[in-house]
């Protein structure tokens, strides 16, 4: 199962320290499966899912695509989920920026 970020759902919030972001995570069928809350100063982003099955599928995909996170392969699912969600968010941010620059 492939996952992506709904580009139109990205919300940035500037804080005293940095910029935080939230966005909706979609499955390959465009169904909403979760949401990322990326707080810039936190090592692990909060990712909430609509159901346990969505979390399990996302974690399995994260471990398959990125078998080593922060230099280790034996971390808990939360770390793998966080890093994969941040990669998806970064990809979606690039798409958003390219759309904004072309307009």
N, C-alpha and C positions, 0 to 999 in steps of 0.2 A: 504494500500500500504506500502510495506517495502522499506527501503532505506539502502544504504551502501556506503562506500567509495571505490573507485577503488584503491586498494593497490599499483598498479604500477604507479599511478599518484602522489603519495605523494612526495613533494619536501620540504626539510628542508633548511632553511637559517639561519646561525648563525649571530647574530648582536652583538653590544657591550653589550646589556643588557640580551639577552636570545636567544632562538631558535624559529623562526617563521616557520609556515608550511602552505602549500597550497595543496589542493587535490580536485579531481573531485567527486561529489556526483552522485550516480547512483540510479535509481528506480529499483524495483524488476525485471523488464524485461531487465536490464543491459543498459537501455537508460540513457544518460547523462542528468541530470536535473539541475545541478548547480555546484558551486564551493565554497569551504570554504577558506578564507584567515585568518588564525589564527595568530594574532600578540600577542606574549606572554604577553606584558604589558598592553593590552587592556582588559577591563571587558567583552565586547561583541565582538565576532568575526564577521567579515564581511562575509556574505553568499549571493552570487548572484545566481539567478535562470534563466533558459532559457525562462521561461514564467510565467505568473501570476498563471496559474492553478497548476504548479509544486510547486510554493511557498505556495499556499493555502493548497495543499495536505501535504506538508512537515510540515507546521505549525500545521495542524490538528493532524498529527501523533505525533509531538513533544508534544503537549498539552495532548494527550491521554496517552503517555508513561511516561511523566514526568509532572504531574499536578501541582507540586510546584517547582519553580525555585528560587534559592537564598532566600528561606524562604517565598515566597509569590506566590499566585496563580493568582493574578490580574495584572501581568506584560504584556507588549505589546508583540506582536508576535515576534519581533526582538530578544528579550531575550530568548524566548523558542526555536526559530530557532537556535540561536547561541549555546545554551547549548546542544541541541540534535546533532547538527553537530559536536560539540567538543567530545561528547560521541562516535559518529560513527568514528571520526578521531582517538581517543584513541584506540578503538577496532581494527581498521585497522593497527595502529602502532604496536600493539601486534602481529598481524599476520605477518607483515613485519619483525619484529625482530625475531620471531620464524623461519621464512623461512631463514633468514640470518644466524642464529645460527646453523641450520641443514645442511647448505651447507659447 
